[in-house]
Amino acid sequence: MSKLLDPITTAFRDKDTEKAFQAASFASNCRVNTIALFLFASLFGLYAFVDLALLEDARFAVIIRTTATAAGLVALIMMHVIDRKQHHEIVTVLIVLTWGLAVCLIIRNESDLDNTYYVAFIQGAVFLCFLVRVGFVKPIAVMALFLAGFAWAVQGKADVEQAMTQILVLVTMFFICGFGCYLLQRYRRDDFMKTATIEQQNSKLQVLLEDAKLDNARKLAAMNMLVHFIKTPLHQIAGFSDILVQSATNAEAGDAAENARYIQNATTSLTKSVSGLLAYHRLDEAESRAAPETTELSCAIEDFRELLPSGVESSSRIHDEAVVFVDLDVLRAALKSFAEYCADPKNDVSRLTISLEPAEGAWDLQLRDDAHILSPSQFDDLIQPLTKIETYLGHTGDEMPMTLRTVARAIDIIGGEFSHLALSDGNRFNIKLPAHDARAAAA
């Protein structure tokens, strides 16, 4: 849409843009005009009491005023009854012109100009320019007719000097009202363009958001498809490799057994990598539908201990009153991934001590193992988000380590902290979870 305005009419130079502006403001303008006309009709009619008190021929003035008021109200009501609201601007202008003609007749009928009835035209100008919505050209045309009608009404009056003064006042006030109307119309169109621009940007952002959601859905679908089409063949390969290893070993085939064992190990590593990647990326879906709830840590930790392999001895020291406010599914995913870390023979975990300590506004879950010691740089590498890995060639090995990475991602989603401390005889992992009171109050 073009935002260029006509310097005279204040309308958009582009007709389509002007149509869009009129369509967008139609309902509001019609409502404003209707309310303003009803209010102004009441005010115009009440001036009949002023006519009775001031004018020489008050009866004529009251008849003209009440007739004009009734005609205006009938026209306004009929516009709504026969559903001609699309012409509300023309109806508004015609009603105001009718009232202006009534004032001209009243002034014309009086013998002098002692009563300042020309003020009615100033009120009409203010009404057209600032209270109703009829554009810029129509109010200018009406004020020109007001001026011509007033000149006709004062023609032949004895006090020529007073008539000229009142005409000069009307010209001055009409100019001020016209200039104000000009600025107001430009402002309304500028505001419309800003609103339209914001709506366009919001539409584009909505499209981008939908694309992002669709990309995430596609990613999860791709990962699930990967598992669906790869996992079953991997199990078959692993199973037949095991048979081949046993057969080759029994036959003392030498290198054949080692080669079959290599196939089996590679298949197992690939299966773990695929499962780990799927578990990691499923957390993105969990993040979008996160639903924090009150969770007792003692129950979650007992479930975690059941996931540990039989070869890992565990002991726990926990507080039964420990309650956190987290997404339970995400917390379970974190603990499940840490259990898989302990079950990995490469990590050599044989004993795990679990303790829970209160912290400021949180609970600190400490997991102490007796495995080989991780350096701070090794830990940082193991929990680095996939989105921050600069190159997939930076990792060497037969599988992508995903367990601690998944733990870190899950703890980040639920608003906790995952840290590590190297000990002399193992490692201590700290999972800090938000306490129920502070997190629930914030939510």
C-alpha positions as CSV (number, residue, x, y, z in Angstrom):
1,M,0.0,0.0,0.0
2,S,1.2,3.5,-0.9
3,K,1.2,6.0,2.0
4,L,1.4,9.1,-0.2
5,L,-1.4,11.6,0.6
6,D,-3.0,14.2,-1.7
7,P,-1.9,17.6,-0.3
8,I,-5.3,19.2,-0.9
9,T,-7.9,16.5,-0.1
10,T,-5.7,14.6,2.4
11,A,-6.9,11.3,0.9
12,F,-4.5,8.6,-0.2
13,R,-3.3,9.0,-3.8
14,D,-3.6,5.3,-4.2
15,K,-7.3,4.5,-4.6
16,D,-7.0,1.0,-3.2
17,T,-5.3,2.3,-0.1
18,E,-8.0,4.9,0.4
19,K,-10.7,2.2,0.0
20,A,-8.9,0.1,2.6
21,F,-8.8,3.1,5.0
22,Q,-12.5,3.8,4.5
23,A,-13.4,0.2,4.9
24,A,-11.3,-0.1,8.1
25,S,-12.8,3.0,9.7
26,F,-16.4,2.7,8.4
27,A,-18.0,1.0,11.4
28,S,-16.3,3.3,13.9
29,N,-17.0,6.5,11.9
30,C,-20.7,5.6,11.5
31,R,-21.1,4.9,15.2
32,V,-19.3,8.2,16.1
33,N,-21.5,10.2,13.7
34,T,-24.7,8.7,14.9
35,I,-23.9,9.4,18.6
36,A,-22.6,12.9,17.8
37,L,-25.7,13.8,15.7
38,F,-28.1,12.7,18.5
39,L,-26.2,14.8,21.0
40,F,-26.0,17.8,18.8
41,A,-29.7,17.5,17.9
42,S,-30.6,17.7,21.6
43,L,-28.4,20.8,22.0
44,F,-29.8,22.4,18.8
45,G,-33.4,21.8,20.0
46,L,-32.7,23.1,23.5
47,Y,-31.7,26.5,22.0
48,A,-35.5,27.0,21.4
49,F,-35.7,28.2,25.0
50,V,-33.0,30.8,24.2
51,D,-35.1,31.9,21.2
52,L,-38.1,32.5,23.4
53,A,-36.1,34.6,25.8
54,L,-34.1,36.8,23.3
55,L,-35.8,37.1,19.9
56,E,-38.5,39.4,18.7
57,D,-40.3,36.8,16.6
58,A,-39.7,33.9,18.9
59,R,-42.6,31.9,17.6
60,F,-41.1,31.8,14.1
61,A,-37.7,30.9,15.4
62,V,-39.1,28.0,17.6
63,I,-41.1,26.6,14.7
64,I,-38.1,26.7,12.4
65,R,-35.7,25.2,15.0
66,T,-38.0,22.4,16.1
67,T,-38.9,21.5,12.4
68,A,-35.2,21.4,11.5
69,T,-34.4,19.3,14.6
70,A,-37.2,16.9,13.8
71,A,-36.1,16.6,10.2
72,G,-32.6,15.8,11.2
73,L,-33.6,13.1,13.7
74,V,-36.0,11.5,11.2
75,A,-33.3,11.4,8.5
76,L,-30.8,9.9,11.0
77,I,-33.3,7.2,12.1
78,M,-34.4,6.4,8.6
79,M,-30.7,5.9,7.6
80,H,-30.5,3.1,10.1
81,V,-34.0,1.7,9.5
82,I,-33.6,1.3,5.7
83,D,-29.9,0.4,6.2
84,R,-28.2,3.1,4.3
85,K,-25.4,3.5,6.7
86,Q,-22.9,3.5,3.9
87,H,-24.0,7.0,3.2
88,H,-23.6,8.2,6.8
89,E,-21.2,11.0,5.8
90,I,-23.7,12.5,3.3
91,V,-26.5,12.2,5.7
92,T,-24.5,13.9,8.4
93,V,-23.6,16.8,6.1
94,L,-27.2,17.2,4.9
95,I,-28.5,17.3,8.5
96,V,-25.9,19.9,9.5
97,L,-26.8,22.0,6.4
98,T,-30.5,21.8,7.4
99,W,-29.7,23.1,10.8
100,G,-27.5,25.8,9.3
101,L,-30.3,26.9,7.0
102,A,-32.6,27.1,10.0
103,V,-30.2,29.5,11.8
104,C,-29.9,31.6,8.6
105,L,-33.7,31.9,8.4
106,I,-33.9,32.9,12.1
107,I,-31.2,35.6,11.6
108,R,-32.8,36.8,8.4
109,N,-36.1,37.2,10.1
110,E,-34.7,39.4,12.9
111,S,-34.4,43.1,12.4
112,D,-31.0,43.5,13.9
113,L,-27.8,41.6,14.8
114,D,-27.8,42.3,18.6
115,N,-28.2,38.5,19.3
116,T,-24.9,36.7,18.4
117,Y,-26.5,33.9,16.5
118,Y,-23.5,33.7,14.2
119,V,-21.9,31.6,17.0
120,A,-24.1,28.7,15.9
121,F,-22.1,28.5,12.7
122,I,-18.8,28.3,14.7
123,Q,-20.4,25.5,16.7
124,G,-21.3,23.8,13.5
125,A,-17.8,24.1,12.1
126,V,-16.3,22.6,15.3
127,F,-18.9,19.8,15.1
128,L,-18.0,19.0,11.5
129,C,-14.3,19.3,11.8
130,F,-13.6,17.6,15.2
131,L,-16.6,15.7,16.4
132,V,-17.8,13.7,13.4
133,R,-16.0,11.8,10.7
134,V,-16.8,13.2,7.3
135,G,-13.4,13.7,5.8
136,F,-11.8,17.1,4.9
137,V,-13.5,18.3,1.6
138,K,-17.1,18.0,2.9
139,P,-16.5,20.2,6.0
140,I,-14.8,22.9,3.9
141,A,-17.8,22.9,1.5
142,V,-20.3,23.1,4.4
143,M,-18.4,26.0,6.0
144,A,-18.3,27.8,2.6
145,L,-22.1,27.4,2.4
146,F,-22.4,28.5,6.0
147,L,-20.5,31.7,5.1
148,A,-22.7,32.3,2.0
149,G,-25.9,31.7,4.0
150,F,-24.9,34.0,6.8
151,A,-24.0,36.8,4.2
152,W,-27.5,36.3,2.7
153,A,-29.1,36.4,6.2
154,V,-27.4,39.7,7.2
155,Q,-28.0,41.4,3.8
156,G,-30.0,44.6,4.3
157,K,-29.4,44.8,8.0
158,A,-28.9,48.4,9.4
159,D,-25.7,47.6,11.3
160,V,-23.3,46.9,8.4
161,E,-20.2,47.3,10.6
162,Q,-21.4,44.6,13.0
163,A,-22.3,42.3,10.1
164,M,-18.8,42.7,8.6
165,T,-17.3,42.0,12.0
166,Q,-19.3,38.8,12.5
167,I,-18.4,37.7,8.9
168,L,-14.7,38.3,9.7
169,V,-15.0,36.3,12.9
170,L,-16.6,33.4,11.0
171,V,-13.9,33.5,8.3
172,T,-11.2,33.4,11.0
173,M,-12.8,30.5,12.9
174,F,-13.6,28.6,9.8
175,F,-10.0,28.8,8.7
176,I,-8.8,27.6,12.1
177,C,-11.3,24.7,12.1
178,G,-10.4,23.8,8.5
179,F,-6.7,23.7,9.3
180,G,-7.3,21.5,12.4
181,C,-9.5,19.2,10.3
182,Y,-6.7,19.0,7.7
183,L,-4.2,17.9,10.3
184,L,-6.6,15.5,11.9
185,Q,-7.4,13.8,8.6
186,R,-3.7,13.4,7.8
187,Y,-3.0,12.0,11.3
188,R,-5.8,9.5,11.0
189,R,-4.4,8.2,7.7
190,D,-0.8,8.1,9.1
191,D,-2.2,6.1,12.1
192,F,-3.9,3.8,9.7
193,M,-0.7,3.2,7.8
194,K,1.2,2.5,11.0
195,T,-1.5,0.0,12.1
196,A,-1.5,-1.6,8.7
197,T,2.3,-1.9,8.8
198,I,2.1,-3.5,12.3
199,E,-0.6,-5.9,11.1
200,Q,1.6,-6.9,8.1
201,Q,4.6,-7.5,10.4
202,N,2.5,-9.5,12.8
203,S,1.2,-11.6,9.9
204,K,4.7,-12.2,8.7
205,L,5.8,-13.1,12.3
206,Q,2.8,-15.4,12.5
207,V,3.9,-17.1,9.3
208,L,7.5,-17.4,10.7
209,L,6.1,-18.8,13.9
210,E,4.0,-21.4,12.1
211,D,7.1,-22.3,10.0
212,A,9.1,-22.7,13.1
213,K,6.5,-24.9,14.7
214,L,6.3,-26.9,11.4
215,D,10.0,-27.2,11.3
216,N,10.0,-28.6,14.8
217,A,7.2,-31.0,13.9
218,R,9.1,-32.1,10.8
219,K,12.3,-32.6,12.8
220,L,10.5,-34.8,15.3
221,A,8.8,-36.7,12.5
222,A,12.1,-37.2,10.8
223,M,13.7,-38.5,14.1
224,N,10.8,-40.8,14.7
225,M,11.0,-42.0,11.1
226,L,14.7,-42.6,11.5
227,V,14.0,-44.7,14.6
228,H,11.2,-46.6,12.8
229,F,13.2,-47.5,9.7
230,I,16.6,-48.0,11.4
231,K,15.9,-49.4,14.8
232,T,14.4,-52.7,13.7
233,P,17.2,-53.5,11.2
234,L,19.7,-52.6,13.9
235,H,18.2,-55.0,16.3
236,Q,18.3,-57.7,13.6
237,I,21.9,-57.0,12.8
238,A,22.9,-57.0,16.5
239,G,21.1,-60.3,17.0
240,F,22.6,-62.1,14.1
241,S,26.0,-60.6,14.9
242,D,25.7,-62.2,18.3
243,I,24.9,-65.5,16.7
244,L,27.8,-65.1,14.4
245,V,30.2,-64.2,17.3
246,Q,29.2,-67.3,19.2
247,S,29.5,-69.5,16.1
248,A,32.9,-68.1,15.2
249,T,34.1,-68.4,18.8
250,N,33.0,-72.0,19.0
251,A,34.7,-72.8,15.8
252,E,37.9,-71.1,16.9
253,A,37.7,-69.0,13.7
254,G,40.1,-66.3,15.1
255,D,39.7,-63.1,13.1
256,A,36.2,-64.0,12.1
257,A,35.0,-63.7,15.7
258,E,36.8,-60.4,16.2
259,N,35.2,-59.0,13.0
260,A,31.8,-60.2,14.0
261,R,32.3,-58.6,17.5
262,Y,33.2,-55.3,15.8
263,I,30.0,-55.4,13.8
264,Q,28.0,-56.0,17.0
265,N,29.7,-53.2,18.9
266,A,29.2,-50.7,16.0
267,T,25.6,-51.6,15.8
268,T,25.1,-51.2,19.5
269,S,26.8,-47.7,19.4
270,L,24.6,-46.6,16.5
271,T,21.5,-47.7,18.3
272,K,22.5,-45.7,21.4
273,S,23.3,-42.6,19.3
274,V,19.9,-42.8,17.5
275,S,18.0,-43.3,20.7
276,G,19.9,-40.5,22.4
277,L,19.3,-38.0,19.6
278,L,15.6,-38.8,19.6
279,A,15.3,-38.3,23.4
280,Y,17.2,-35.0,23.1
281,H,15.0,-33.6,20.4
282,R,11.8,-34.7,22.0
283,L,12.6,-32.2,24.7
284,D,11.9,-29.4,22.2
285,E,8.3,-30.7,22.0
286,A,8.1,-31.0,25.8
287,E,9.3,-27.4,26.1
288,S,6.5,-26.0,23.9
289,R,3.8,-27.7,26.0
290,A,5.5,-27.5,29.4
291,A,3.0,-27.8,32.3
292,P,4.7,-27.3,35.6
293,E,3.1,-29.0,38.6
294,T,3.8,-29.8,42.2
295,T,6.2,-32.7,42.4
296,E,7.6,-34.6,45.4
297,L,11.3,-35.3,44.8
298,S,11.3,-38.3,47.0
299,C,9.0,-40.2,44.6
300,A,10.9,-39.0,41.5
301,I,14.2,-40.2,43.0
302,E,12.8,-43.6,43.9
303,D,11.7,-44.0,40.3
304,F,15.2,-43.0,39.2
305,R,16.8,-45.6,41.4
306,E,14.7,-48.3,39.8
307,L,16.1,-47.3,36.4
308,L,19.7,-47.8,37.5
309,P,21.3,-51.1,36.3
310,S,21.8,-53.9,38.8
311,G,25.5,-53.4,38.7
312,V,25.4,-49.9,40.2
313,E,25.0,-49.8,44.0
314,S,23.0,-46.7,45.1
315,S,22.2,-45.1,48.4
316,S,20.1,-42.1,49.1
317,R,19.6,-39.4,51.7
318,I,16.6,-37.3,50.9
319,H,14.0,-35.1,52.6
320,D,10.4,-36.3,52.3
321,E,9.2,-32.7,52.4
322,A,11.2,-31.7,49.3
323,V,8.6,-30.4,46.8
324,V,9.4,-28.7,43.5
325,F,7.3,-27.0,40.8
326,V,8.5,-28.5,37.5
327,D,7.2,-30.3,34.5
328,L,7.3,-33.9,35.7
329,D,7.8,-35.4,32.2
330,V,10.9,-33.3,31.6
331,L,12.3,-34.1,35.1
332,R,11.8,-37.8,34.4
333,A,13.6,-37.5,31.1
334,A,16.5,-35.9,32.8
335,L,16.8,-38.6,35.5
336,K,16.3,-41.3,32.9
337,S,19.2,-39.9,30.8
338,F,21.4,-39.8,33.9
339,A,20.5,-43.4,34.6
340,E,21.6,-44.3,31.1
341,Y,24.9,-42.4,31.8
342,C,25.5,-44.6,34.8
343,A,24.6,-47.8,32.9
344,D,27.2,-47.1,30.2
345,P,30.1,-49.4,30.7
346,K,32.5,-46.8,29.4
347,N,31.7,-44.6,32.3
348,D,32.6,-47.3,34.8
349,V,30.0,-46.3,37.5
350,S,29.7,-48.9,40.3
351,R,28.4,-46.8,43.2
352,L,26.1,-43.8,43.2
353,T,25.3,-41.8,46.3
354,I,22.2,-39.6,46.1
355,S,21.6,-36.7,48.5
356,L,19.2,-33.8,48.6
357,E,20.0,-30.5,50.3
358,P,17.9,-27.4,50.6
359,A,19.2,-24.3,48.9
360,E,18.0,-20.7,48.6
361,G,14.7,-21.0,46.8
362,A,15.6,-24.4,45.5
363,W,16.5,-28.0,46.2
364,D,20.0,-29.3,45.4
365,L,20.1,-32.9,44.2
366,Q,23.6,-34.2,44.5
367,L,24.7,-37.3,42.6
368,R,28.1,-38.6,43.6
369,D,29.7,-41.5,41.6
370,D,33.0,-43.4,41.7
371,A,33.7,-43.3,38.0
372,H,36.7,-41.9,36.2
373,I,37.1,-38.2,36.9
374,L,35.8,-35.7,34.3
375,S,37.7,-32.4,33.9
376,P,35.7,-29.2,33.7
377,S,36.4,-29.0,29.9
378,Q,35.3,-32.5,29.4
379,F,32.0,-31.9,31.3
380,D,31.4,-28.7,29.3
381,D,31.9,-30.6,26.1
382,L,29.5,-33.4,27.2
383,I,26.7,-30.9,28.1
384,Q,27.1,-28.5,25.2
385,P,23.8,-28.0,23.4
386,L,23.7,-29.5,19.9
387,T,22.8,-26.0,18.5
388,K,26.1,-24.7,19.8
389,I,28.3,-27.3,18.3
390,E,30.3,-25.6,15.6
391,T,31.1,-28.7,13.5
392,Y,30.0,-32.3,13.7
393,L,33.6,-33.2,12.9
394,G,34.7,-31.9,16.3
395,H,33.7,-35.2,18.0
396,T,35.8,-38.3,17.6
397,G,34.5,-41.7,18.5
398,D,32.1,-44.4,17.5
399,E,29.0,-42.7,19.0
400,M,27.7,-39.3,20.0
401,P,27.6,-38.9,23.9
402,M,24.1,-37.7,24.5
403,T,23.2,-38.7,28.1
404,L,24.6,-35.7,30.0
405,R,23.7,-33.4,27.1
406,T,20.1,-34.5,27.5
407,V,20.2,-34.0,31.2
408,A,21.5,-30.5,30.8
409,R,18.8,-29.7,28.2
410,A,16.0,-31.0,30.3
411,I,17.2,-29.2,33.5
412,D,17.4,-26.0,31.5
413,I,13.8,-26.4,30.3
414,I,12.5,-26.7,33.8
415,G,14.5,-23.6,35.0
416,G,17.1,-25.5,37.0
417,E,20.9,-25.7,37.0
418,F,23.2,-28.6,36.2
419,S,26.7,-28.4,37.3
420,H,29.7,-30.7,38.0
421,L,32.5,-30.9,40.6
422,A,35.6,-33.2,40.1
423,L,36.5,-35.1,43.3
424,S,39.5,-37.1,44.2
425,D,37.7,-40.4,43.8
426,G,34.9,-39.6,41.3
427,N,32.5,-36.9,40.3
428,R,29.7,-35.0,42.0
429,F,26.8,-33.8,39.8
430,N,24.5,-31.1,41.1
431,I,21.0,-30.6,39.8
432,K,19.4,-27.6,41.4
433,L,15.6,-27.5,41.0
434,P,13.3,-24.6,41.8
435,A,11.4,-25.0,45.1
436,H,7.7,-25.1,45.0
437,D,6.9,-21.9,46.8
438,A,9.0,-19.5,44.8
439,R,8.3,-21.0,41.4
440,A,4.6,-21.4,42.0
441,A,4.3,-17.8,43.1
442,A,6.1,-16.6,40.0
443,A,3.8,-18.8,37.8
